[in-house]
Amino acid sequence: MKYSILGANGFLSTAIAKYCNVKGYELDIYGLEEPTIHRFDRFCKINLMNDTIDINQLLDSDVIVYSIGAGIQSNLKESYTMIYALNVTAPVNICNQLRVANYQGKLITFGSVFEMGETYLRHPFAEEEVLTSNDKAPNEYTVSKRMLSRFVSSYGHEFTHWHFFIPTIYGEGENPKRLIPYVINSIRNNEELHFTDGDQVRQYIYVGEIPKIIDECVINNVPSGVYNLEGNETLTIKEIVNLIHATFGKVVPEGCFGTAQRTDVGMRYLALDGAKLRSFLCFSISSDIASISKLY
């Protein structure tokens, strides 16, 4: 089995690469910097903002994973040009080049539950709900992911293409400014905590579970399509903060909620319904926030 991963050192791409190492899969990596925390067979230095990938290098791959993106972390202040180039233009071009080259393997791209926008709905969303949502988008990341998802759901191709909508992913090695590591580091360093009102609902999946599900899709030849990767924990921000504090034997300090502002606060409920993928696969998710938080 040969995987080619576009995205060298990202949070999700690293988890997929590590899984390939464990399984003994051949692995080619494409990105800005050579990976240092997982093995690979070949590395190709490429910047998709400026460079065009040689599609012929990818054609012997059983699985191609496009996991390059921009705008995920608002604190990075990435430009609109970068967000649309990496989230839309580059993957669309790769899809079309693979189609013209008569690629015979499997391509994977990713969408996000954030594509629902500032919805009033409060139930786990099916794929069609995410695809067709026109609710207010709070940022360019959301708009760009909507553009990619709608292209993937519409264009014609002979190879297998899975586009996975994912909820919030977490795990050791994630950006320290994200919620879970922020809370853990604040507890360990005895620092003040600041949150929004904490009533937003988010669904979580451990990053290490995603490559396992992908592998099951490969093994079982799941048909092309758009699929939700449903997380196994759907909690309010307050519940997550309380859960982590309890895991470390601490009590949430008073007055920490309602003291911060975030652009995603208008998205009050974000969760996915994974029934469509479960109709093809039988899998379970065993990882949970309480146990994984001890590994940070």
BATORDO-527365 format. One record per residue (C-alpha): residue number from 1; x, y, z. Coordinates in pm, 1 decimal. Last residue first. Example, Ala and Ser with C-alpha at 12.3 -4.5 7.8 and 13.67 -1.06 7.14 Angstrom:
BEGIN
{k: 2 east: 1367.0 north: -106.0 up: 714.0}
{k: 1 east: 1230.0 north: -450.0 up: 780.0}
***
This chain:
BEGIN
{k: 296 east: -48.3 north: 1627.5 up: 2643.0}
{k: 295 east: -93.8 north: 1258.0 up: 2718.5}
{k: 294 east: -324.1 north: 1308.1 up: 3017.8}
{k: 293 east: -570.1 north: 1492.7 up: 2792.8}
{k: 292 east: -613.8 north: 1170.6 up: 2593.9}
{k: 291 east: -791.8 north: 991.4 up: 2880.6}
{k: 290 east: -1042.0 north: 1266.2 up: 2960.9}
{k: 289 east: -1097.2 north: 1367.9 up: 2597.3}
{k: 288 east: -1200.8 north: 1022.0 up: 2484.3}
{k: 287 east: -1055.0 north: 750.2 up: 2261.2}
{k: 286 east: -1262.7 north: 437.3 up: 2193.2}
{k: 285 east: -1416.7 north: 517.0 up: 1857.6}
{k: 284 east: -1609.1 north: 228.7 up: 1701.0}
{k: 283 east: -1618.9 north: 83.2 up: 1353.3}
{k: 282 east: -1857.4 north: -111.1 up: 1130.1}
{k: 281 east: -1838.9 north: 42.6 up: 785.1}
{k: 280 east: -2070.5 north: 102.9 up: 490.3}
{k: 279 east: -2388.9 north: 216.8 up: 668.8}
{k: 278 east: -2161.5 north: 371.1 up: 931.7}
{k: 277 east: -2047.2 north: 621.8 up: 668.8}
{k: 276 east: -2403.8 north: 745.8 up: 613.1}
{k: 275 east: -2496.2 north: 740.6 up: 983.3}
{k: 274 east: -2214.3 north: 977.6 up: 1083.1}
{k: 273 east: -2429.0 north: 1270.1 up: 1199.8}
{k: 272 east: -2209.3 north: 1573.7 up: 1262.4}
{k: 271 east: -2199.0 north: 1835.8 up: 1537.7}
{k: 270 east: -2168.5 north: 2213.0 up: 1555.8}
{k: 269 east: -2408.9 north: 2410.7 up: 1777.0}
{k: 268 east: -2379.6 north: 2777.1 up: 1874.4}
{k: 267 east: -2191.0 north: 2902.3 up: 1572.8}
{k: 266 east: -2211.1 north: 3269.6 up: 1668.2}
{k: 265 east: -1912.4 north: 3227.4 up: 1902.1}
{k: 264 east: -1687.5 north: 3147.1 up: 1605.9}
{k: 263 east: -1519.8 north: 3489.5 up: 1591.0}
{k: 262 east: -1405.8 north: 3465.9 up: 1951.5}
{k: 261 east: -1434.6 north: 3701.7 up: 2250.5}
{k: 260 east: -1314.1 north: 3638.9 up: 2604.9}
{k: 259 east: -1430.1 north: 3710.2 up: 2962.4}
{k: 258 east: -1771.4 north: 3543.1 up: 2954.5}
{k: 257 east: -1650.9 north: 3241.7 up: 3147.0}
{k: 256 east: -1348.7 north: 3272.7 up: 3379.3}
{k: 255 east: -1538.5 north: 3420.8 up: 3674.1}
{k: 254 east: -1493.9 north: 3135.8 up: 3918.9}
{k: 253 east: -1204.1 north: 2896.4 up: 3883.3}
{k: 252 east: -1282.7 north: 2548.1 up: 3748.2}
{k: 251 east: -1198.5 north: 2296.0 up: 4018.7}
{k: 250 east: -894.9 north: 2069.9 up: 3991.2}
{k: 249 east: -822.2 north: 1697.9 up: 4014.7}
{k: 248 east: -651.3 north: 1684.9 up: 3675.7}
{k: 247 east: -934.7 north: 1486.6 up: 3513.2}
{k: 246 east: -1186.2 north: 1707.5 up: 3695.8}
{k: 245 east: -1030.1 north: 2016.6 up: 3537.7}
{k: 244 east: -1045.8 north: 1855.6 up: 3195.9}
{k: 243 east: -1413.5 north: 1763.6 up: 3234.5}
{k: 242 east: -1508.1 north: 2108.2 up: 3366.6}
{k: 241 east: -1347.8 north: 2277.5 up: 3067.0}
{k: 240 east: -1516.0 north: 2032.8 up: 2828.9}
{k: 239 east: -1854.7 north: 2084.5 up: 2993.3}
{k: 238 east: -1819.2 north: 2462.1 up: 2976.9}
{k: 237 east: -1729.5 north: 2441.3 up: 2607.4}
{k: 236 east: -2050.9 north: 2249.0 up: 2554.2}
{k: 235 east: -2018.2 north: 1882.9 up: 2467.9}
{k: 234 east: -2054.4 north: 1633.5 up: 2184.8}
{k: 233 east: -1819.0 north: 1338.0 up: 2231.0}
{k: 232 east: -1788.5 north: 1042.3 up: 1990.9}
{k: 231 east: -1701.7 north: 1241.1 up: 1681.1}
{k: 230 east: -1877.3 north: 1174.0 up: 1352.4}
{k: 229 east: -1662.3 north: 1160.6 up: 1041.7}
{k: 228 east: -1923.1 north: 1281.4 up: 792.0}
{k: 227 east: -1905.9 north: 1158.0 up: 434.9}
{k: 226 east: -1904.9 north: 1307.0 up: 84.9}
{k: 225 east: -1879.7 north: 1047.6 up: -187.8}
{k: 224 east: -1689.8 north: 778.0 up: -366.2}
{k: 223 east: -1791.0 north: 425.7 up: -266.5}
{k: 222 east: -1632.5 north: 248.8 up: 34.3}
{k: 221 east: -1379.7 north: -6.0 up: -86.5}
{k: 220 east: -1377.5 north: -200.9 up: 242.4}
{k: 219 east: -1001.0 north: -194.0 up: 293.8}
{k: 218 east: -971.1 north: 167.0 up: 181.2}
{k: 217 east: -1261.7 north: 287.3 up: 396.7}
{k: 216 east: -1120.6 north: 95.6 up: 693.0}
{k: 215 east: -787.6 north: 270.2 up: 640.8}
{k: 214 east: -960.6 north: 607.5 up: 643.1}
{k: 213 east: -1132.4 north: 515.7 up: 969.4}
{k: 212 east: -798.4 north: 426.8 up: 1127.7}
{k: 211 east: -644.8 north: 746.4 up: 989.8}
{k: 210 east: -918.0 north: 949.8 up: 1165.4}
{k: 209 east: -896.3 north: 785.8 up: 1509.5}
{k: 208 east: -556.5 north: 936.7 up: 1589.1}
{k: 207 east: -699.1 north: 1289.8 up: 1564.9}
{k: 206 east: -934.5 north: 1226.6 up: 1857.6}
{k: 205 east: -1286.7 north: 1335.6 up: 1762.6}
{k: 204 east: -1483.3 north: 1620.0 up: 1917.5}
{k: 203 east: -1829.2 north: 1769.9 up: 1867.5}
{k: 202 east: -1886.6 north: 2127.8 up: 1976.6}
{k: 201 east: -2170.2 north: 2300.4 up: 2159.0}
{k: 200 east: -2139.5 north: 2671.3 up: 2239.4}
{k: 199 east: -2248.9 north: 2755.7 up: 2595.7}
{k: 198 east: -1904.8 north: 2855.1 up: 2719.7}
{k: 197 east: -1989.3 north: 3222.9 up: 2769.9}
{k: 196 east: -1657.9 north: 3298.4 up: 2600.3}
{k: 195 east: -1346.6 north: 3188.3 up: 2785.7}
{k: 194 east: -1054.1 north: 3326.4 up: 2986.8}
{k: 193 east: -831.4 north: 3121.4 up: 3215.5}
{k: 192 east: -571.7 north: 3262.2 up: 3453.9}
{k: 191 east: -244.2 north: 3072.6 up: 3486.7}
{k: 190 east: -142.7 north: 2805.9 up: 3738.2}
{k: 189 east: 117.6 north: 2665.1 up: 3498.7}
{k: 188 east: -25.7 north: 2311.9 up: 3494.1}
{k: 187 east: -386.2 north: 2431.7 up: 3491.6}
{k: 186 east: -316.5 north: 2689.9 up: 3220.3}
{k: 185 east: -134.2 north: 2428.0 up: 3012.6}
{k: 184 east: -430.7 north: 2191.3 up: 3032.3}
{k: 183 east: -687.7 north: 2460.4 up: 2947.9}
{k: 182 east: -491.9 north: 2590.1 up: 2648.0}
{k: 181 east: -414.7 north: 2232.6 up: 2538.9}
{k: 180 east: -790.2 north: 2162.0 up: 2522.0}
{k: 179 east: -905.9 north: 2490.2 up: 2369.2}
{k: 178 east: -658.3 north: 2551.9 up: 2089.1}
{k: 177 east: -373.2 north: 2794.9 up: 2157.0}
{k: 176 east: -127.6 north: 2509.3 up: 2214.8}
{k: 175 east: -164.5 north: 2398.3 up: 1848.4}
{k: 174 east: -202.2 north: 2021.3 up: 1850.5}
{k: 173 east: 82.1 north: 1785.7 up: 1942.5}
{k: 172 east: -121.3 north: 1556.6 up: 2166.9}
{k: 171 east: -478.2 north: 1526.1 up: 2050.9}
{k: 170 east: -781.7 north: 1712.0 up: 1923.3}
{k: 169 east: -1005.6 north: 1730.2 up: 1618.2}
{k: 168 east: -1315.5 north: 1949.2 up: 1603.7}
{k: 167 east: -1568.4 north: 1795.5 up: 1363.6}
{k: 166 east: -1467.5 north: 1651.8 up: 1026.0}
{k: 165 east: -1642.1 north: 1650.4 up: 690.0}
{k: 164 east: -1468.5 north: 1388.0 up: 481.0}
{k: 163 east: -1441.0 north: 1408.9 up: 103.7}
{k: 162 east: -1377.7 north: 1065.0 up: -38.9}
{k: 161 east: -1275.2 north: 1041.2 up: -404.5}
{k: 160 east: -1256.8 north: 708.3 up: -584.1}
{k: 159 east: -1135.2 north: 737.8 up: -943.6}
{k: 158 east: -1368.2 north: 788.0 up: -1239.9}
{k: 157 east: -1439.9 north: 1158.3 up: -1195.2}
{k: 156 east: -1722.9 north: 1409.3 up: -1250.7}
{k: 155 east: -1749.0 north: 1727.3 up: -1046.1}
{k: 154 east: -2041.9 north: 1807.1 up: -818.9}
{k: 153 east: -1981.4 north: 1694.8 up: -458.3}
{k: 152 east: -1613.9 north: 1786.2 up: -483.0}
{k: 151 east: -1693.9 north: 2138.2 up: -608.6}
{k: 150 east: -1945.9 north: 2194.3 up: -330.3}
{k: 149 east: -1696.7 north: 2081.9 up: -68.1}
{k: 148 east: -1419.5 north: 2303.2 up: -204.8}
{k: 147 east: -1634.0 north: 2618.2 up: -204.7}
{k: 146 east: -1773.1 north: 2547.3 up: 141.1}
{k: 145 east: -1416.8 north: 2507.8 up: 269.5}
{k: 144 east: -1329.3 north: 2849.7 up: 129.0}
{k: 143 east: -1629.3 north: 3020.9 up: 290.6}
{k: 142 east: -1558.0 north: 2868.0 up: 631.4}
{k: 141 east: -1190.5 north: 2966.6 up: 619.1}
{k: 140 east: -1286.7 north: 3316.2 up: 507.3}
{k: 139 east: -1461.7 north: 3383.7 up: 838.3}
{k: 138 east: -1793.1 north: 3392.1 up: 1026.5}
{k: 137 east: -2003.3 north: 3233.6 up: 749.4}
{k: 136 east: -2368.2 north: 3331.5 up: 779.1}
{k: 135 east: -2607.0 north: 3048.1 up: 700.3}
{k: 134 east: -2612.2 north: 2924.5 up: 343.4}
{k: 133 east: -2597.0 north: 2556.0 up: 431.9}
{k: 132 east: -2623.4 north: 2324.6 up: 131.2}
{k: 131 east: -2324.4 north: 2096.5 up: 178.0}
{k: 130 east: -2350.4 north: 2083.4 up: 557.7}
{k: 129 east: -2717.8 north: 1991.0 up: 544.9}
{k: 128 east: -2652.2 north: 1736.9 up: 270.3}
{k: 127 east: -2392.4 north: 1560.4 up: 484.8}
{k: 126 east: -2627.2 north: 1514.3 up: 780.7}
{k: 125 east: -2602.3 north: 1751.4 up: 1076.3}
{k: 124 east: -2627.7 north: 1645.9 up: 1440.1}
{k: 123 east: -2912.7 north: 1851.9 up: 1591.9}
{k: 122 east: -2943.8 north: 2211.1 up: 1705.4}
{k: 121 east: -3027.7 north: 2420.6 up: 1399.5}
{k: 120 east: -3002.5 north: 2800.6 up: 1428.3}
{k: 119 east: -2697.5 north: 2804.7 up: 1204.5}
{k: 118 east: -2405.8 north: 3045.3 up: 1224.3}
{k: 117 east: -2194.3 north: 2860.3 up: 968.4}
{k: 116 east: -2267.9 north: 2501.9 up: 866.7}
{k: 115 east: -1928.6 north: 2498.8 up: 694.9}
{k: 114 east: -1773.7 north: 2483.7 up: 1041.4}
{k: 113 east: -1845.8 north: 2108.4 up: 1033.1}
{k: 112 east: -1537.5 north: 2093.7 up: 814.9}
{k: 111 east: -1428.0 north: 1959.4 up: 477.8}
{k: 110 east: -1138.8 north: 1729.1 up: 401.7}
{k: 109 east: -988.0 north: 1573.1 up: 91.5}
{k: 108 east: -901.9 north: 1211.5 up: 15.9}
{k: 107 east: -814.1 north: 1063.4 up: -322.8}
{k: 106 east: -822.0 north: 691.7 up: -400.6}
{k: 105 east: -646.7 north: 511.1 up: -684.7}
{k: 104 east: -698.0 north: 474.3 up: -1058.6}
{k: 103 east: -582.1 north: 812.3 up: -1192.1}
{k: 102 east: -688.3 north: 870.3 up: -1552.6}
{k: 101 east: -443.0 north: 1158.0 up: -1608.4}
{k: 100 east: -728.0 north: 1397.0 up: -1694.0}
{k: 99 east: -910.0 north: 1309.4 up: -1370.8}
{k: 98 east: -593.4 north: 1337.9 up: -1164.6}
{k: 97 east: -530.1 north: 1682.8 up: -1313.6}
{k: 96 east: -884.3 north: 1792.0 up: -1233.7}
{k: 95 east: -865.9 north: 1682.9 up: -872.0}
{k: 94 east: -520.7 north: 1840.0 up: -833.1}
{k: 93 east: -646.9 north: 2171.8 up: -969.8}
{k: 92 east: -941.1 north: 2167.5 up: -729.7}
{k: 91 east: -705.1 north: 2088.7 up: -440.2}
{k: 90 east: -476.3 north: 2385.3 up: -523.3}
{k: 89 east: -748.2 north: 2643.2 up: -597.2}
{k: 88 east: -972.4 north: 2579.3 up: -297.7}
{k: 87 east: -817.4 north: 2548.6 up: 48.7}
{k: 86 east: -457.5 north: 2631.7 up: -45.5}
{k: 85 east: -517.9 north: 2924.2 up: -282.3}
{k: 84 east: -831.1 north: 3047.3 up: -103.6}
{k: 83 east: -663.5 north: 3071.4 up: 237.2}
{k: 82 east: -333.1 north: 3199.7 up: 98.6}
{k: 81 east: -491.7 north: 3488.3 up: -89.9}
{k: 80 east: -714.8 north: 3574.6 up: 204.7}
{k: 79 east: -398.2 north: 3618.2 up: 408.7}
{k: 78 east: -308.3 north: 3412.8 up: 716.0}
{k: 77 east: -358.1 north: 3588.6 up: 1050.5}
{k: 76 east: -204.2 north: 3300.9 up: 1250.0}
{k: 75 east: -440.4 north: 3376.2 up: 1541.8}
{k: 74 east: -737.5 north: 3265.8 up: 1330.5}
{k: 73 east: -619.5 north: 2904.2 up: 1331.4}
{k: 72 east: -787.8 north: 2709.6 up: 1051.2}
{k: 71 east: -717.3 north: 2982.9 up: 797.3}
{k: 70 east: -496.8 north: 2770.9 up: 575.3}
{k: 69 east: -493.3 north: 2414.8 up: 449.2}
{k: 68 east: -284.8 north: 2122.4 up: 331.2}
{k: 67 east: -430.6 north: 1779.2 up: 407.1}
{k: 66 east: -472.1 north: 1637.6 up: 57.4}
{k: 65 east: -437.5 north: 1262.1 up: 102.0}
{k: 64 east: -353.7 north: 1044.1 up: -198.9}
{k: 63 east: -414.3 north: 669.8 up: -161.8}
{k: 62 east: -295.8 north: 385.0 up: -383.2}
{k: 61 east: -17.1 north: 605.4 up: -514.8}
{k: 60 east: 123.9 north: 519.1 up: -859.3}
{k: 59 east: -27.5 north: 834.7 up: -1012.3}
{k: 58 east: 120.0 north: 1079.3 up: -764.1}
{k: 57 east: 452.5 north: 1161.1 up: -929.5}
{k: 56 east: 271.7 north: 1205.9 up: -1261.4}
{k: 55 east: 80.8 north: 1497.9 up: -1107.5}
{k: 54 east: 395.0 north: 1709.1 up: -1098.2}
{k: 53 east: 284.5 north: 1968.5 up: -843.0}
{k: 52 east: 274.7 north: 2332.1 up: -947.0}
{k: 51 east: 474.3 north: 2567.2 up: -727.7}
{k: 50 east: 401.1 north: 2914.3 up: -590.5}
{k: 49 east: 131.0 north: 2891.9 up: -324.8}
{k: 48 east: 157.8 north: 2514.1 up: -350.6}
{k: 47 east: 499.3 north: 2526.4 up: -186.8}
{k: 46 east: 684.8 north: 2203.2 up: -256.9}
{k: 45 east: 968.5 north: 2003.0 up: -103.7}
{k: 44 east: 924.7 north: 1641.4 up: -207.5}
{k: 43 east: 1001.9 north: 1380.8 up: 57.1}
{k: 42 east: 1037.4 north: 1010.0 up: -12.6}
{k: 41 east: 1019.0 north: 695.6 up: 197.2}
{k: 40 east: 878.7 north: 847.5 up: 515.8}
{k: 39 east: 931.6 north: 816.7 up: 888.9}
{k: 38 east: 767.5 north: 1030.1 up: 1155.7}
{k: 37 east: 871.4 north: 1307.5 up: 1393.1}
{k: 36 east: 1111.8 north: 1510.3 up: 1176.9}
{k: 35 east: 909.2 north: 1584.7 up: 864.5}
{k: 34 east: 1089.3 north: 1763.7 up: 579.0}
{k: 33 east: 966.6 north: 2120.4 up: 544.5}
{k: 32 east: 736.9 north: 2289.7 up: 292.5}
{k: 31 east: 528.3 north: 1994.6 up: 180.9}
{k: 30 east: 489.5 north: 1668.6 up: -4.6}
{k: 29 east: 537.1 north: 1334.0 up: 173.7}
{k: 28 east: 562.9 north: 989.1 up: 15.1}
{k: 27 east: 485.0 north: 685.0 up: 228.5}
{k: 26 east: 503.2 north: 311.4 up: 173.5}
{k: 25 east: 276.6 north: 145.2 up: 427.9}
{k: 24 east: 421.3 north: -42.3 up: 724.3}
{k: 23 east: 102.2 north: -25.6 up: 928.5}
{k: 22 east: 271.0 north: 160.4 up: 1214.3}
{k: 21 east: 441.3 north: 400.3 up: 973.6}
{k: 20 east: 113.9 north: 461.7 up: 789.4}
{k: 19 east: -45.2 north: 550.1 up: 1124.8}
{k: 18 east: 232.0 north: 799.5 up: 1190.2}
{k: 17 east: 168.0 north: 956.7 up: 849.1}
{k: 16 east: -204.4 north: 993.2 up: 919.2}
{k: 15 east: -136.7 north: 1160.6 up: 1255.1}
{k: 14 east: 122.6 north: 1390.9 up: 1095.7}
{k: 13 east: -122.8 north: 1492.5 up: 821.5}
{k: 12 east: -383.1 north: 1583.5 up: 1084.8}
{k: 11 east: -163.3 north: 1815.6 up: 1290.9}
{k: 10 east: 29.7 north: 1953.2 up: 996.0}
{k: 9 east: 393.2 north: 1864.2 up: 933.5}
{k: 8 east: 421.2 north: 1757.4 up: 571.1}
{k: 7 east: 99.6 north: 1836.6 up: 389.4}
{k: 6 east: 21.7 north: 1651.2 up: 70.8}
{k: 5 east: 32.0 north: 1288.7 up: 180.4}
{k: 4 east: 108.2 north: 1014.0 up: -70.7}
{k: 3 east: 17.6 north: 667.7 up: 53.1}
{k: 2 east: 138.6 north: 340.2 up: -94.6}
{k: 1 east: 0.0 north: 0.0 up: 0.0}
***
